[in-house]
Amino acid sequence: MLYAKGNIDPTTPTGQLHRWIMSGINQFYIRNLQDEINTKTTKVAERAYFLGGIPAYGFKTKVVRDPEASRSRKVLEIDENEAPVVREIFRMVANGVGYGEIVERLNKEGFRNRNGNTWSKTSIAEMLRNEKYIGTYTFRKGRKHNYHAKRDDTIRVPGAIPAIVDIQTWETVQSKLTSMKKVRSKPGPVLRGFVYCGDRGSKMYSSGANHRRYQCGRWYRKRDVKCISMSAAKADGFVISYMNKLLNEDIDFEELAVGYNQQAAMADHDFRKSLEELEKKEADLVAKIARATRAIMEGSPLAEELERQSSIVSKELSETREKITKLKNNVSVYMSAEILEKKFSEYRQLVIGDYYSQRLLVEEMIGKVIIYEGGYIDVLLKGESESNHTRELYF
């Protein structure tokens, strides 16, 4: 088996070393490229140019000339068709009108959001926190799974874009939102969606207003099985503590990288095998279509049947090529010790952070948490299966 982009045999120690070195160089190149892109986008964002995506409701883009770069760029300007709706929403909140009533009024009067859908409480809440409405251009706010996460590299340029809402109304609304946040119930459990019943295998749901508990979904719906449950606070706290301990063990990142990359090499072996089979099938299907086409052109008495079969084979060929494309887009990723150490450092900050940080860590690290009768908890990390899992944890 040879690496497709070079004569590297990853089944030999020399080939593995060569492959790992190449992987490290690739990762270094990617990081440098990311740094270059971040530097360039930062300079553009600091000048309040629009860097893509969908403009916030109430804004649209227009093209202007960037004299420094001698090229055209986009900037935000007020959409006079949508801006009155934004101002009315802020005015209603400032006057004490609740989200539910605002949504009802907007939908009843026929107003629709940018996608043509009815308004929701979530869309109203997101709008009320958007600093662009007071003329502050923002870039790099939040993260992929948590838009409200705080970042050190967020760019804010006050007065860089036209304001839709006056500062007095904005401050009144923000004051009301702060007051609402103080009385609002706490976020859901950190492990929500990842907890399963060890007795029935069904997903466990959190219930209760003040003292949430994870309860077996089957028992909750039908009451025909044993009730396995546990306090959400206890289960969350235990798993977070366990993850904190796991992340702070004495780790040899060089050894970890070797193990990680060995797994990646094994996955590559399966990848190559599957790819060879699909490419062989693709070649066979192409040959079948070619033979059928040639027979039809030569006046075969089975021309009608050959055309029908060719249509079926062509569809199968299209599906096979789609599988090949998907397979090539899921190649293994190799990690250097430095990258793993950096990732662990990020995880260590998340595990001691607030609810949203810990939730992000759970989404990235946890595959499944299984709760059994008697306080037994089993934690499966992503990629682990129950069949080869041997960890035993007790609450």
C-alpha positions in Angstrom: 0.0 0.0 0.0 1.5 3.3 -1.1 0.5 6.8 -0.1 -1.3 8.3 -3.1 0.6 11.6 -3.1 4.1 10.1 -2.9 5.9 6.8 -2.7 5.4 6.4 1.1 4.6 3.0 2.6 2.9 3.8 6.0 3.1 0.1 7.0 6.9 0.5 7.6 8.5 2.4 10.4 10.4 4.6 7.9 7.2 5.3 6.0 5.3 6.1 9.2 8.0 8.5 10.3 8.1 10.2 6.8 4.3 10.5 6.9 4.3 12.0 10.4 7.0 14.5 9.4 4.9 15.5 6.3 1.9 15.8 8.5 3.7 18.1 10.9 4.9 20.3 8.1 1.4 20.4 6.7 0.0 21.5 10.0 2.7 24.1 10.3 1.8 25.4 6.9 -1.9 25.5 7.7 -1.3 27.4 11.0 0.9 29.9 9.2 -1.7 30.3 6.5 -4.4 30.9 9.1 -2.2 33.5 10.8 -1.7 35.3 7.5 -5.4 35.3 6.8 -6.3 36.5 10.3 -3.8 39.3 10.0 -5.2 40.4 6.7 -8.9 40.1 7.8 -8.1 42.0 11.0 -6.7 45.0 9.0 -9.8 45.0 6.8 -12.2 44.6 9.7 -10.6 47.5 11.6 -11.6 49.7 8.7 -15.2 48.4 9.1 -15.5 46.7 5.7 -18.1 43.9 5.4 -16.4 40.5 5.4 -19.1 38.3 4.2 -22.2 36.5 5.5 -25.7 37.8 5.8 -26.1 41.4 7.0 -28.1 41.9 10.2 -31.8 42.6 9.7 -32.1 46.3 9.0 -28.9 46.6 7.0 -27.8 45.9 3.5 -24.5 46.2 1.7 -23.2 48.5 -0.9 -19.9 48.4 -2.9 -17.3 51.1 -2.4 -13.7 51.6 -3.5 -10.9 50.8 -1.1 -8.2 53.3 -1.9 -5.5 51.5 0.2 -6.0 48.2 -1.6 -7.1 49.6 -5.0 -10.1 47.3 -5.1 -13.8 47.2 -4.4 -15.2 46.2 -1.0 -18.6 46.2 0.7 -19.8 48.3 3.6 -23.0 48.2 5.6 -25.7 50.8 5.1 -29.3 51.1 6.5 -32.1 49.2 4.7 -34.9 51.8 5.0 -37.5 49.0 4.4 -36.4 47.0 7.4 -35.0 49.6 9.8 -38.4 50.8 11.0 -39.2 47.3 12.2 -35.9 47.3 14.2 -36.6 50.7 15.8 -40.2 49.5 16.7 -38.8 46.4 18.4 -36.3 48.3 20.5 -39.0 50.9 21.3 -41.4 48.2 22.5 -38.8 46.5 24.7 -37.7 49.9 26.2 -41.4 50.4 27.1 -41.6 47.1 28.9 -43.3 45.0 26.2 -42.4 41.3 26.4 -41.0 39.1 23.7 -44.2 37.1 23.3 -46.3 40.1 22.7 -43.8 41.6 20.3 -43.7 38.4 18.2 -47.5 38.3 18.2 -47.8 41.9 17.0 -45.2 41.5 14.3 -46.6 38.3 12.9 -50.2 39.5 13.1 -49.3 42.7 11.2 -47.7 40.6 8.4 -44.0 41.5 9.1 -41.6 38.7 8.3 -37.9 38.2 8.9 -35.1 38.2 6.2 -36.0 34.6 5.2 -39.7 35.4 4.9 -40.5 33.4 8.0 -42.5 34.5 11.1 -40.6 36.1 14.0 -39.6 34.2 17.1 -38.5 35.1 20.6 -35.0 33.9 19.8 -34.6 36.2 16.8 -35.8 39.2 18.9 -33.4 38.4 21.7 -30.4 38.1 19.3 -31.3 41.5 17.7 -31.4 43.3 21.0 -27.7 42.4 21.8 -26.4 43.4 18.4 -24.1 46.4 18.7 -24.3 47.2 15.0 -27.7 48.8 15.6 -25.9 51.7 17.5 -23.3 52.0 14.8 -20.6 49.8 16.3 -19.0 47.5 13.7 -18.1 44.1 15.2 -16.1 41.2 14.0 -15.1 37.8 15.6 -17.9 37.8 18.1 -18.4 34.4 19.9 -17.6 31.0 18.5 -19.2 28.4 16.3 -21.2 26.7 19.0 -21.6 29.7 21.3 -22.2 33.1 19.7 -22.1 34.8 23.1 -18.7 33.5 24.1 -16.2 36.2 25.1 -13.1 36.5 22.9 -9.9 38.5 23.3 -9.6 39.1 19.6 -13.1 40.6 19.0 -12.9 43.8 16.9 -15.2 46.7 17.8 -15.2 50.0 15.8 -17.7 52.5 17.3 -19.4 54.9 14.9 -18.0 53.0 11.8 -21.5 52.2 10.4 -24.8 54.2 10.4 -26.8 53.7 13.6 -30.5 52.5 13.4 -31.2 52.9 17.2 -30.3 55.9 19.3 -28.0 55.4 22.2 -30.6 56.3 24.9 -33.0 53.6 23.7 -30.1 51.1 23.4 -29.0 51.7 27.0 -32.6 51.4 28.3 -33.0 48.1 26.5 -29.7 46.7 27.7 -30.6 47.7 31.3 -33.9 45.8 31.0 -32.1 42.8 29.5 -29.6 42.7 32.4 -32.5 42.8 34.9 -34.2 40.0 33.0 -31.0 37.9 33.1 -30.8 38.2 36.9 -34.2 36.6 37.4 -34.0 34.2 34.5 -33.6 30.5 35.3 -30.2 28.9 35.0 -29.1 27.3 31.7 -30.0 23.6 31.2 -27.7 20.9 32.5 -24.2 20.7 31.0 -24.6 17.1 29.9 -28.0 17.7 28.3 -28.4 15.4 25.3 -25.4 13.2 26.1 -26.9 11.1 29.0 -28.3 7.6 28.5 -30.0 5.1 30.8 -27.7 2.1 31.6 -30.8 -0.2 32.1 -32.7 0.4 28.9 -30.2 2.3 26.7 -32.7 5.1 26.1 -31.7 8.8 26.3 -32.2 10.4 29.7 -34.0 13.8 29.9 -33.7 16.4 32.5 -36.9 17.4 34.4 -37.7 19.7 37.3 -37.7 23.5 37.5 -35.3 24.2 40.4 -33.7 20.7 41.1 -33.2 19.1 37.8 -32.8 15.3 37.5 -31.8 13.1 34.6 -34.5 10.5 34.1 -34.8 7.5 31.8 -36.7 8.5 28.7 -38.5 5.2 28.4 -39.7 5.4 32.1 -40.7 9.0 31.6 -42.9 8.2 28.6 -44.4 4.8 29.5 -43.7 4.1 33.1 -43.2 0.4 32.2 -39.5 0.0 33.2 -37.4 0.7 36.3 -36.8 4.4 37.0 -33.1 5.2 36.7 -32.4 8.8 37.7 -29.8 11.1 39.1 -29.5 14.7 40.2 -28.3 16.7 37.2 -26.1 18.8 39.4 -24.4 15.7 40.8 -23.9 14.0 37.5 -22.7 17.2 35.8 -20.3 18.0 38.6 -18.9 14.5 38.7 -18.3 14.3 35.0 -16.7 17.8 34.8 -14.5 16.9 37.7 -13.5 13.6 36.0 -12.7 15.5 32.8 -10.6 18.1 34.8 -8.6 15.2 36.3 -8.2 13.5 32.9 -6.9 16.7 31.3 -4.5 17.5 34.1 -2.8 14.2 34.2 0.9 14.1 33.4 0.8 13.6 29.6 3.6 12.7 27.3 2.4 14.6 24.2 5.1 13.0 22.0 3.8 9.5 22.9 0.2 10.7 22.6 0.9 12.0 19.1 2.5 8.7 18.0 -0.6 6.8 19.2 -2.9 9.2 17.6 -1.1 9.1 14.3 -1.0 5.3 14.4 -4.8 5.3 14.6 -4.9 7.7 11.7 -2.6 5.4 9.7 -4.9 2.5 10.4 -7.9 4.6 9.3 -5.9 5.5 6.1 -5.4 1.8 5.4 -9.2 1.3 5.5 -9.6 4.4 3.4 -7.3 3.2 0.7 -9.0 -0.2 0.7 -12.4 1.3 0.3 -11.2 3.8 -2.3 -9.6 1.0 -4.4 -12.9 -0.9 -4.3 -14.9 2.1 -5.4 -12.5 3.1 -8.1 -12.5 -0.5 -9.5 -16.3 -0.4 -9.5 -16.3 3.0 -11.2 -14.0 1.6 -14.0 -16.2 -1.4 -14.5 -19.3 0.8 -14.8 -17.6 3.1 -17.3 -16.6 0.0 -19.3 -20.2 -1.3 -19.3 -21.6 2.0 -20.5 -18.9 2.1 -23.2 -19.8 -1.4 -24.4 -23.5 -0.7 -24.4 -23.0 2.6 -26.3 -20.9 0.8 -28.9 -23.5 -1.9 -29.4 -26.3 0.6 -29.8 -24.3 2.5 -32.4 -23.6 -0.7 -34.3 -27.3 -1.4 -34.6 -27.8 -4.1 -32.0 -31.3 -5.7 -32.0 -31.2 -5.2 -28.2 -30.7 -1.5 -28.5 -33.8 -0.6 -26.5 -32.9 -2.9 -23.6 -29.3 -1.7 -23.7 -30.5 2.0 -23.5 -32.6 1.1 -20.4 -29.7 -0.8 -18.8 -27.3 2.1 -19.6 -29.6 4.5 -17.8 -29.5 2.3 -14.7 -25.8 1.9 -14.9 -25.3 5.6 -15.4 -27.2 6.3 -12.2 -25.1 3.7 -10.3 -21.9 5.3 -11.7 -23.1 8.8 -10.5 -23.7 7.4 -7.0 -20.3 5.6 -7.0 -18.5 8.8 -7.9 -20.4 10.7 -5.2 -19.2 8.1 -2.7 -15.6 8.5 -3.9 -15.8 12.3 -3.5 -17.2 12.0 0.0 -14.5 9.4 1.0 -11.7 11.7 -0.3 -13.1 14.6 1.8 -12.8 12.5 5.0 -9.1 11.7 5.0 -7.3 11.2 8.3 -5.8 14.2 10.2 -2.4 13.8 11.7 -1.3 15.7 14.8 2.0 16.9 16.1 2.8 16.9 19.8 2.8 20.7 19.8 -0.8 20.8 18.4 -2.0 18.3 20.9 -0.5 20.2 23.7 -2.1 23.4 22.6 -5.4 21.7 22.2 -5.2 20.3 25.8 -4.3 23.7 27.0 -7.5 25.1 25.5 -9.5 22.2 27.0 -8.0 22.9 30.4 -9.3 26.5 30.2 -12.8 25.4 29.1 -13.2 22.8 31.9 -12.7 25.5 34.6 -14.8 28.1 32.7 -18.4 29.0 32.9 -21.4 27.0 31.8 -21.0 27.8 28.1 -17.3 26.9 28.2 -18.0 23.5 29.9 -20.8 22.8 27.5 -18.5 23.4 24.5 -16.0 21.0 26.1 -18.7 18.4 26.5 -19.6 18.8 22.8 -16.0 18.4 21.7 -14.9 15.5 24.1 -17.9 13.5 25.2 -19.5 10.8 23.2 -21.9 9.4 25.7 -22.5 9.4 29.5 -24.3 6.3 30.8 -26.0 6.3 34.2 -26.8 3.0 36.0 -28.7 2.1 39.1 -26.8 2.7 42.3 -24.9 5.7 41.2 -22.6 4.1 38.6 -21.6 6.5 35.8 -19.7 5.5 32.6 -18.1 8.2 30.5 -17.3 7.4 26.8 -15.1 9.9 25.0 -15.7 10.6 21.4 -14.6 7.7 19.2 -14.9 5.2 22.0 -17.4 2.3 21.6 -19.2 0.5 24.5 -17.8 -2.9 23.2 -14.1 -2.0 23.8 -14.7 0.4 26.7 -13.4 -0.7 30.1 -13.5 2.5 32.2 -15.4 2.2 35.5 -16.5 5.3 37.4 -18.6 5.5 40.5 -20.4 8.5 41.9 
